[in-house]
């Protein structure tokens, strides 16, 4: 099991043909490798540091000792596994039942989990490039940029250098619901 201590790490999965899908961009403090760690299987995803990063690697013995001494850590790990499961189910739904416009809107709404500072916040800043958002949505950068520009024209987002600010999350949520394929 690993924990990112310092800046951004890309968590991705590749196939035999060299294609990759971004699973998540991990911010400082995010845990990765939990599924393989707890299931005793090999990790199928890979990680790559986008900047210099410090990673804390925990082995079974250390984690078991920590669990014994700190029950709150057990609860936190279970919550993390639940959030990860919810995120992955949401990704599968996005890839299979939502239109291109809906997938980008869905990705921006999902990123609120990491970047929304307060539950009722009117807006939130996502420090990702169009390419990074495209990878998370499983789409091309060109299509992603087209959809982001449409959202900007509608006043739902504000585009900046290497960032997107969500201004109207409710509109993005409506877009996801309307973008579901029938």
C-alpha positions as CSV (number, residue, x, y, z in Angstrom):
1,X,0.0,0.0,0.0
2,X,1.3,3.4,-0.8
3,X,0.4,7.0,0.2
4,X,1.3,10.0,-1.8
5,X,3.0,12.5,0.4
6,X,4.0,15.2,-2.1
7,X,2.6,16.4,-5.4
8,X,0.6,14.7,-8.1
9,X,0.8,11.2,-9.2
10,X,-1.0,9.6,-12.2
11,X,-2.7,6.3,-11.6
12,X,-3.3,4.5,-14.9
13,X,-3.9,1.1,-16.5
14,X,-2.4,-0.1,-19.8
15,X,-3.1,-3.0,-22.1
16,X,-1.0,-5.2,-24.3
17,X,-1.3,-2.7,-27.2
18,X,0.1,0.2,-25.3
19,X,-3.2,2.0,-24.8
20,X,-3.7,3.6,-21.4
21,X,-6.6,4.9,-19.4
22,X,-6.2,7.3,-16.6
23,X,-7.9,6.0,-13.5
24,X,-7.1,9.0,-11.3
25,X,-4.8,11.9,-10.7
26,X,-3.6,11.4,-7.1
27,X,-3.1,14.5,-5.0
28,X,-1.0,14.7,-1.9
29,X,-2.3,12.4,0.9
30,X,-4.2,10.1,-1.5
31,X,-3.8,6.4,-1.0
32,X,-3.3,4.0,-3.9
33,X,-2.7,0.3,-4.3
34,X,-5.4,-0.7,-1.7
35,X,-7.2,-3.3,-3.8
36,X,-4.1,-5.4,-4.5
37,X,-2.8,-4.8,-1.0
38,X,-5.9,-6.1,0.7
39,X,-6.8,-8.8,-1.8
40,X,-3.2,-10.2,-2.0
41,X,-3.2,-9.9,-5.8
42,X,-0.8,-8.2,-8.1
43,X,-1.5,-4.5,-8.8
44,X,-2.9,-4.2,-12.4
45,X,-2.6,-0.4,-12.6
46,X,0.6,1.6,-12.7
47,X,1.5,5.0,-11.3
48,X,3.8,7.8,-12.6
49,X,4.9,10.9,-10.8
50,X,4.0,14.1,-12.8
51,X,6.4,16.1,-10.6
52,X,9.0,15.1,-8.1
53,X,7.1,13.2,-5.5
54,X,7.6,11.6,-2.1
55,X,5.8,8.3,-1.6
56,X,5.3,6.4,1.7
57,X,5.2,2.6,1.2
58,X,3.6,0.5,3.9
59,X,4.0,-3.2,4.3
60,X,1.4,-5.6,5.9
61,X,3.2,-5.8,9.3
62,X,3.4,-2.0,9.6
63,X,-0.2,-1.5,8.6
64,X,-1.5,-4.2,10.9
65,X,0.4,-2.6,13.8
66,X,-1.1,0.8,13.0
67,X,-4.6,-0.7,12.7
68,X,-4.2,-2.2,16.2
69,X,-3.1,1.1,17.7
70,X,-5.4,3.4,15.8
71,X,-8.9,2.2,15.1
72,X,-9.7,5.5,13.3
73,X,-7.2,4.4,10.7
74,X,-9.2,1.3,10.0
75,X,-12.4,3.4,9.5
76,X,-10.5,5.7,7.2
77,X,-9.2,2.9,5.0
78,X,-12.7,1.4,4.8
79,X,-14.1,4.8,3.8
80,X,-11.3,5.1,1.2
81,X,-12.1,1.7,-0.3
82,X,-15.8,2.6,-0.4
83,X,-15.1,5.9,-2.2
84,X,-12.8,4.1,-4.6
85,X,-15.5,1.5,-5.4
86,X,-18.0,4.3,-5.9
87,X,-15.6,6.2,-8.2
88,X,-14.9,3.1,-10.3
89,X,-18.6,2.2,-10.7
90,X,-19.2,5.8,-11.7
91,X,-16.4,5.6,-14.3
92,X,-17.9,2.4,-15.8
93,X,-21.3,4.1,-16.0
94,X,-19.8,7.1,-17.6
95,X,-18.0,5.1,-20.3
96,X,-21.0,3.0,-21.1
97,X,-24.2,5.0,-20.8
98,X,-23.4,8.7,-21.2
99,X,-22.9,10.8,-24.3
100,X,-19.6,12.7,-24.9
101,X,-21.0,16.0,-23.5
102,X,-22.4,14.1,-20.5
103,X,-19.1,12.3,-19.9
104,X,-17.1,15.5,-19.7
105,X,-19.8,17.0,-17.4
106,X,-19.7,13.8,-15.3
107,X,-15.9,14.0,-15.0
108,X,-16.0,17.6,-13.8
109,X,-18.7,16.7,-11.2
110,X,-16.7,13.7,-10.0
111,X,-13.7,15.9,-9.5
112,X,-15.7,17.9,-7.0
113,X,-14.9,15.1,-4.5
114,X,-11.2,16.2,-4.6
115,X,-11.4,19.9,-5.3
116,X,-14.6,21.4,-3.8
117,X,-13.5,23.1,-0.6
118,X,-16.9,23.2,1.1
119,X,-20.1,21.1,0.4
120,X,-22.2,24.2,-0.4
121,X,-19.4,26.0,-2.4
122,X,-20.8,27.8,-5.4
123,X,-17.7,27.1,-7.5
124,X,-14.5,25.1,-7.4
125,X,-11.2,25.1,-9.3
126,X,-9.9,21.9,-11.0
127,X,-6.1,22.3,-11.7
128,X,-6.1,19.9,-14.6
129,X,-5.3,20.4,-18.3
130,X,-7.8,19.5,-21.0
131,X,-5.6,16.5,-21.8
132,X,-5.8,15.3,-18.2
133,X,-9.6,15.7,-18.1
134,X,-9.8,13.9,-21.5
135,X,-7.9,11.0,-20.1
136,X,-10.1,10.7,-17.0
137,X,-13.2,10.8,-19.2
138,X,-11.7,8.3,-21.7
139,X,-12.0,10.8,-24.6
140,X,-9.8,12.6,-27.0
141,X,-8.4,16.0,-26.0
142,X,-10.0,17.6,-29.1
143,X,-13.5,16.4,-28.1
144,X,-12.9,17.4,-24.5
145,X,-11.8,20.9,-25.5
146,X,-14.9,21.3,-27.7
147,X,-17.2,20.3,-24.9
148,X,-15.4,22.5,-22.3
149,X,-15.7,25.5,-24.7
150,X,-19.5,24.8,-25.0
151,X,-19.7,24.6,-21.2
152,X,-17.8,27.9,-21.0
153,X,-20.2,29.6,-23.5
154,X,-23.1,28.5,-21.4
155,X,-21.5,30.0,-18.3
156,X,-21.1,26.6,-16.5
157,X,-17.3,26.7,-16.4
158,X,-14.5,29.2,-16.7
159,X,-11.4,28.1,-18.6
160,X,-8.0,29.1,-17.5
161,X,-4.4,28.1,-18.1
162,X,-4.1,24.5,-17.0
163,X,-7.3,24.7,-15.0
164,X,-11.1,24.7,-15.2
165,X,-13.3,26.5,-12.7
166,X,-16.8,25.0,-12.3
167,X,-19.3,27.8,-11.9
168,X,-22.6,25.9,-12.2
169,X,-22.4,22.3,-10.9
170,X,-26.2,21.9,-11.0
171,X,-26.1,22.6,-14.8
172,X,-23.4,20.0,-15.2
173,X,-25.4,17.5,-13.2
174,X,-28.5,18.2,-15.4
175,X,-26.2,17.7,-18.5
176,X,-25.1,14.3,-17.2
177,X,-28.8,13.2,-16.7
178,X,-29.8,14.5,-20.2
179,X,-26.7,12.9,-21.7
180,X,-27.6,9.4,-20.8
181,X,-27.9,7.2,-23.9
182,X,-31.3,5.6,-24.3
